[in-house]
Amino acid sequence: MPALADIFLRYRCQYVAQFGAGMLPSHRRAMNAIIVCRTPSLGGSLYRCPSCERKHYSYHSCGHRHCPRCGFDSAEKWARSQSARIPRGPCFLMTVTVPHELNSLIRSHQNDLYALMFSASAEAIKKLCADQRHLGAQPGMLGVLHTWGRDIGYHPHVHFIVPAGGINPMGKWMPTRHPDFLVPVKALSVIFRAKFRDALKRLGLFDAVPAIAWEKSWVIHCEPAGQGPEIIRYLARYIHRVAITNSNIISLKNNHVTFRYQPVGTKIWKTMTLPALAFMARFLQHVLPKGFTKVRYYGFLHPRCAAKLESVREQLGASPQPVPEDAPQSMLCPVCQTPLQLVTELPRTRGPP
């Protein structure tokens, strides 16, 4: 089966010729990084098997956050650190979306409006949690931005992991009053919409929003999601996942790419076939602006609130877990499983294209 890098390599020149004038620098960087990932272009190491005498080449990864070959290691490292950090206890998973009529505007103002999706939703959650009728405390939140749906279409939304409780003004831990309820999502949606609307006015973008977007219900979904460390480990693969994995690309034939996906709420695989350039454009629209932080922390989970987080752990009777260090791993011969011996380091053959 073809990999994303194969598609980019074959059609890069054609894509740039057609879309290069309006192509974002971040899209060029992502495409070029994915093409050279784990190839001689980036250099690497030459190993030898002392048992079967075979030689094995190991080339460096590009490290780009949108490369499907590089996400697994990042996900594992993030999961270890956050599982040790988040309090052990029940958590809610909250998903914040906006009407699709806003998609075009958000895509055209990514830095401002992705950040606004975070800030408006986090402020709405904090406002309702502070209400004595619900929690009467400051929550902790971990948010992650996703921009794609299952079919790689454009669907910006934010996932929040929210522990089931918060810290009141006296510093006391206040658990939720019901294990299946955090705050009323209808009221939360109204507050989020109002904060988003007011911020758009300040940015001078309100008039660019179709009127129908304000007539619709803005949907926020909230459900119990399990214990903190467990849900972190489960969600890590989604947090660091890119828009499509190589395993879901089925074929590249007659200048068309066929890939598979599972519609939301089903376990049935469907396929979609797109012209190669359209497929590339669909993937590249999910490349985030350079330096944009897609994972953010609020309340007592914010890095500057270490004392509050420690207080939460103490009140819950749980000590922080040490972050396990990465154990050095020996490369094994894929043929006989004997540890390989390093022969030499390989320099880059050329700079990135």
C-alpha positions as CSV (number, residue, x, y, z in Angstrom):
1,M,0.0,0.0,0.0
2,P,1.3,3.5,-0.7
3,A,2.3,5.8,2.1
4,L,1.5,9.5,2.4
5,A,5.2,10.3,1.5
6,D,4.9,8.3,-1.7
7,I,1.9,10.4,-2.8
8,F,3.6,13.7,-1.9
9,L,6.8,12.7,-3.7
10,R,5.0,11.7,-6.9
11,Y,2.7,14.7,-7.1
12,R,4.6,17.4,-5.3
13,C,5.7,19.3,-8.5
14,Q,2.2,19.1,-10.0
15,Y,0.6,20.3,-6.7
16,V,3.0,23.2,-6.4
17,A,2.6,24.2,-10.1
18,Q,-1.2,24.3,-9.5
19,F,-1.5,25.8,-6.0
20,G,2.0,27.2,-5.3
21,A,1.0,30.8,-5.5
22,G,-1.4,30.5,-2.6
23,M,0.3,27.7,-0.8
24,L,1.2,28.5,2.9
25,P,4.8,28.1,3.9
26,S,3.7,25.7,6.7
27,H,2.2,23.4,4.0
28,R,5.4,23.4,2.0
29,R,7.4,22.5,5.1
30,A,5.1,19.7,6.1
31,M,5.1,18.2,2.6
32,N,8.9,18.4,2.3
33,A,9.5,16.9,5.8
34,I,7.1,14.0,5.2
35,I,8.8,13.2,1.9
36,V,12.3,12.9,3.4
37,C,11.4,11.3,6.7
38,R,13.4,8.1,7.3
39,T,15.3,8.4,4.0
40,P,19.0,8.8,3.3
41,S,18.3,12.6,2.8
42,L,18.3,13.0,6.6
43,G,21.2,10.7,7.4
44,G,21.1,7.9,9.9
45,S,23.2,5.0,11.1
46,L,24.5,1.8,9.6
47,Y,24.3,-1.4,11.8
48,R,25.7,-4.9,11.4
49,C,24.3,-8.1,12.8
50,P,27.1,-10.1,14.4
51,S,25.2,-13.3,14.0
52,C,24.0,-13.3,10.4
53,E,26.4,-10.6,9.1
54,R,23.5,-8.6,7.5
55,K,23.7,-4.9,7.2
56,H,20.8,-2.7,8.3
57,Y,20.3,1.0,7.7
58,S,18.3,3.2,10.1
59,Y,17.5,6.7,8.8
60,H,16.5,9.6,11.0
61,S,12.9,10.8,11.3
62,C,11.8,14.2,10.3
63,G,10.2,14.9,13.6
64,H,7.4,17.0,12.0
65,R,4.2,16.9,14.1
66,H,2.1,16.2,11.0
67,C,4.1,13.3,9.8
68,P,2.3,9.9,10.2
69,R,5.6,8.2,10.8
70,C,6.7,10.3,13.7
71,G,3.6,10.6,15.9
72,F,3.8,7.4,17.9
73,D,6.9,8.3,19.9
74,S,5.5,11.7,20.8
75,A,2.2,10.2,21.9
76,E,4.0,7.7,24.1
77,K,6.2,10.3,25.8
78,W,3.2,12.7,26.3
79,A,1.1,9.9,27.8
80,R,3.7,9.0,30.3
81,S,4.3,12.5,31.5
82,Q,0.6,13.4,31.8
83,S,-0.5,10.1,33.3
84,A,1.9,10.8,36.1
85,R,0.7,14.4,36.5
86,I,-3.1,14.2,36.4
87,P,-4.9,13.3,39.6
88,R,-6.2,9.7,39.8
89,G,-9.9,10.0,39.8
90,P,-12.9,10.2,37.5
91,C,-12.8,12.6,34.6
92,F,-15.2,13.9,32.0
93,L,-14.5,14.2,28.2
94,M,-16.0,17.3,26.7
95,T,-16.1,18.0,23.0
96,V,-16.7,21.6,21.8
97,T,-17.7,22.2,18.2
98,V,-18.9,25.2,16.1
99,P,-21.5,25.4,13.3
100,H,-20.0,24.4,9.9
101,E,-20.8,27.8,8.5
102,L,-17.8,29.1,10.5
103,N,-15.4,26.7,8.9
104,S,-14.3,28.9,6.0
105,L,-13.6,31.9,8.3
106,I,-11.7,29.7,10.8
107,R,-9.6,28.2,8.1
108,S,-8.7,31.7,6.8
109,H,-7.8,33.0,10.3
110,Q,-6.3,29.9,11.9
111,N,-4.0,31.5,14.6
112,D,-6.7,33.8,15.9
113,L,-9.7,31.5,15.7
114,Y,-8.2,28.3,16.8
115,A,-6.9,30.2,19.9
116,L,-10.4,31.6,20.3
117,M,-12.0,28.2,20.3
118,F,-9.7,27.3,23.2
119,S,-10.2,30.5,25.2
120,A,-14.0,30.9,24.7
121,S,-14.7,27.3,25.6
122,A,-12.3,27.2,28.6
123,E,-13.8,30.5,30.0
124,A,-17.3,29.1,29.6
125,I,-16.4,25.9,31.5
126,K,-14.8,27.9,34.3
127,K,-17.7,30.3,34.5
128,L,-20.3,27.5,35.0
129,C,-18.0,25.5,37.3
130,A,-17.6,28.5,39.5
131,D,-21.4,28.7,39.9
132,Q,-22.4,27.5,43.4
133,R,-25.4,25.7,41.8
134,H,-23.1,23.4,40.0
135,L,-19.6,23.0,41.4
136,G,-18.6,26.2,43.1
137,A,-15.0,25.6,42.4
138,Q,-12.1,26.1,39.9
139,P,-11.8,23.1,37.5
140,G,-8.7,21.7,35.9
141,M,-8.8,21.3,32.1
142,L,-6.6,19.7,29.5
143,G,-7.7,20.7,26.0
144,V,-6.6,19.5,22.5
145,L,-7.5,20.9,19.1
146,H,-8.5,18.6,16.3
147,T,-9.4,20.0,12.8
148,W,-10.5,16.9,10.9
149,G,-13.4,14.5,10.8
150,R,-13.1,10.8,10.1
151,D,-13.1,11.4,6.3
152,I,-10.3,14.0,6.6
153,G,-12.9,16.7,6.0
154,Y,-12.5,20.1,7.8
155,H,-14.1,19.9,11.2
156,P,-12.4,22.0,13.9
157,H,-13.2,21.1,17.4
158,V,-11.6,21.0,20.9
159,H,-11.6,18.0,23.3
160,F,-11.3,18.7,27.0
161,I,-10.4,16.3,29.7
162,V,-11.9,17.7,33.0
163,P,-11.4,16.0,36.4
164,A,-14.7,15.5,38.2
165,G,-14.2,18.2,40.8
166,G,-12.4,21.5,41.5
167,I,-10.8,23.7,44.1
168,N,-13.1,26.2,45.9
169,P,-11.9,29.6,47.1
170,M,-10.7,28.2,50.4
171,G,-8.5,25.6,48.6
172,K,-10.8,22.7,49.4
173,W,-11.4,19.9,46.8
174,M,-15.0,19.9,45.8
175,P,-16.1,16.7,43.9
176,T,-19.0,16.8,41.4
177,R,-22.4,16.3,43.0
178,H,-23.2,13.5,40.6
179,P,-20.8,11.1,39.0
180,D,-22.4,11.6,35.6
181,F,-22.9,15.3,35.6
182,L,-20.4,18.2,35.5
183,V,-22.3,21.3,34.3
184,P,-25.5,21.8,32.1
185,V,-24.2,21.6,28.5
186,K,-27.1,23.7,27.1
187,A,-26.2,26.6,29.3
188,L,-22.5,26.0,28.5
189,S,-23.2,26.1,24.8
190,V,-25.0,29.5,25.1
191,I,-22.1,31.0,27.1
192,F,-19.5,29.6,24.7
193,R,-21.4,31.1,21.7
194,A,-21.7,34.5,23.4
195,K,-18.0,34.6,24.2
196,F,-17.1,33.5,20.7
197,R,-19.4,36.1,19.2
198,D,-18.0,39.0,21.4
199,A,-14.4,38.0,20.5
200,L,-15.2,38.0,16.8
201,K,-16.5,41.5,17.1
202,R,-13.3,42.6,18.8
203,L,-11.3,41.0,16.0
204,G,-13.5,42.7,13.3
205,L,-14.6,39.3,11.9
206,F,-18.2,39.3,13.1
207,D,-19.7,40.5,9.8
208,A,-18.0,37.7,7.9
209,V,-20.1,35.1,9.8
210,P,-23.3,33.9,8.0
211,A,-26.4,35.0,10.0
212,I,-27.6,31.4,10.1
213,A,-24.7,30.4,12.3
214,W,-26.2,32.4,15.2
215,E,-29.6,30.9,14.7
216,K,-28.3,27.3,15.2
217,S,-27.7,25.5,18.5
218,W,-24.0,25.3,19.3
219,V,-23.3,21.8,20.5
220,I,-21.0,20.8,23.4
221,H,-21.0,17.2,24.4
222,C,-19.9,16.0,27.9
223,E,-19.7,12.5,29.2
224,P,-17.9,10.5,32.0
225,A,-14.7,9.1,30.5
226,G,-13.0,7.0,33.3
227,Q,-10.0,7.5,35.5
228,G,-7.5,10.3,34.8
229,P,-4.3,8.3,34.0
230,E,-6.2,5.7,32.0
231,I,-8.1,8.2,29.9
232,I,-4.9,10.1,29.2
233,R,-3.2,6.9,27.9
234,Y,-6.3,6.1,25.8
235,L,-6.6,9.6,24.3
236,A,-2.8,10.0,23.6
237,R,-3.1,8.3,20.3
238,Y,-5.8,10.6,19.2
239,I,-4.1,13.7,20.6
240,H,-0.9,13.1,18.5
241,R,-2.6,11.4,15.6
242,V,-2.4,13.2,12.2
243,A,-5.3,13.6,9.8
244,I,-4.7,10.1,8.2
245,T,-2.4,7.2,9.0
246,N,-0.5,5.3,6.3
247,S,-2.4,2.2,7.2
248,N,-5.6,3.8,6.1
249,I,-4.4,4.6,2.6
250,I,-5.5,1.7,0.4
251,S,-4.3,2.5,-3.1
252,L,-2.9,5.0,-5.6
253,K,-4.2,4.3,-9.0
254,N,-4.9,6.4,-12.1
255,N,-4.0,9.6,-10.3
256,H,-6.6,8.8,-7.6
257,V,-6.1,8.0,-3.9
258,T,-8.4,5.6,-2.1
259,F,-8.5,5.6,1.7
260,R,-10.7,4.0,4.3
261,Y,-12.4,5.6,7.4
262,Q,-15.0,4.8,10.0
263,P,-18.0,7.2,10.2
264,V,-18.6,8.5,13.7
265,G,-20.8,6.2,15.8
266,T,-20.1,3.1,13.7
267,K,-17.5,0.4,13.4
268,I,-18.1,-0.1,9.7
269,W,-15.2,0.8,7.3
270,K,-16.1,2.9,4.3
271,T,-13.8,4.0,1.5
272,M,-13.4,7.3,-0.4
273,T,-11.6,7.9,-3.6
274,L,-10.3,11.4,-4.5
275,P,-8.0,12.8,-7.2
276,A,-4.4,12.8,-5.8
277,L,-4.2,16.6,-5.7
278,A,-7.5,16.9,-4.0
279,F,-6.4,14.3,-1.4
280,M,-3.2,16.3,-0.8
281,A,-5.1,19.5,-0.3
282,R,-7.5,17.8,2.1
283,F,-4.6,16.6,4.2
284,L,-2.6,19.8,4.1
285,Q,-5.6,21.9,5.3
286,H,-5.0,20.3,8.7
287,V,-1.4,21.5,9.0
288,L,-1.4,23.9,11.9
289,P,0.4,27.3,11.8
290,K,4.0,27.2,12.8
291,G,4.4,27.3,16.6
292,F,0.7,26.9,17.3
293,T,0.1,25.0,20.6
294,K,-2.5,22.3,20.0
295,V,-2.5,21.1,23.6
296,R,-3.4,23.6,26.4
297,Y,-3.9,23.4,30.1
298,Y,-6.2,25.5,32.4
299,G,-7.2,25.8,36.0
300,F,-5.3,23.7,38.5
301,L,-3.8,21.6,35.6
302,H,-2.0,24.7,34.2
303,P,1.8,24.4,34.6
304,R,1.9,27.6,36.8
305,C,-0.5,26.0,39.3
306,A,1.8,23.3,40.6
307,A,0.9,24.1,44.2
308,K,-2.8,23.8,43.6
309,L,-2.3,20.5,41.8
310,E,-0.2,19.2,44.7
311,S,-3.0,20.2,47.0
312,V,-5.5,18.3,45.0
313,R,-3.3,15.2,45.1
314,E,-3.0,15.5,48.9
315,Q,-6.7,15.9,49.4
316,L,-7.4,12.9,47.2
317,G,-4.8,10.9,49.1
318,A,-2.6,10.3,46.0
319,S,1.0,11.2,45.6
320,P,2.4,12.2,42.2
321,Q,3.7,9.3,40.2
322,P,7.3,9.4,38.9
323,V,7.6,9.9,35.2
324,P,9.3,6.8,33.8
325,E,12.4,7.5,31.9
326,D,12.9,6.2,28.4
327,A,14.9,3.0,28.7
328,P,17.6,2.7,26.0
329,Q,16.6,0.0,23.6
330,S,18.9,-2.1,21.5
331,M,18.1,-2.4,17.8
332,L,17.5,-6.0,16.9
333,C,18.2,-7.7,13.7
334,P,14.8,-8.2,11.9
335,V,15.9,-11.6,10.6
336,C,17.5,-13.3,13.7
337,Q,16.6,-10.9,16.5
338,T,20.2,-10.5,17.6
339,P,21.2,-7.0,19.0
340,L,22.8,-5.0,16.2
341,Q,26.2,-3.4,16.4
342,L,26.7,0.2,15.2
343,V,29.1,0.4,12.3
344,T,29.0,4.1,11.4
345,E,26.9,7.3,11.3
346,L,25.6,8.3,7.9
347,P,25.6,12.0,7.0
348,R,22.7,13.7,5.2
349,T,23.0,13.1,1.5
350,R,21.4,16.5,0.7
351,G,19.4,19.2,2.4
352,P,15.6,19.0,2.5
353,P,14.0,19.9,-0.9
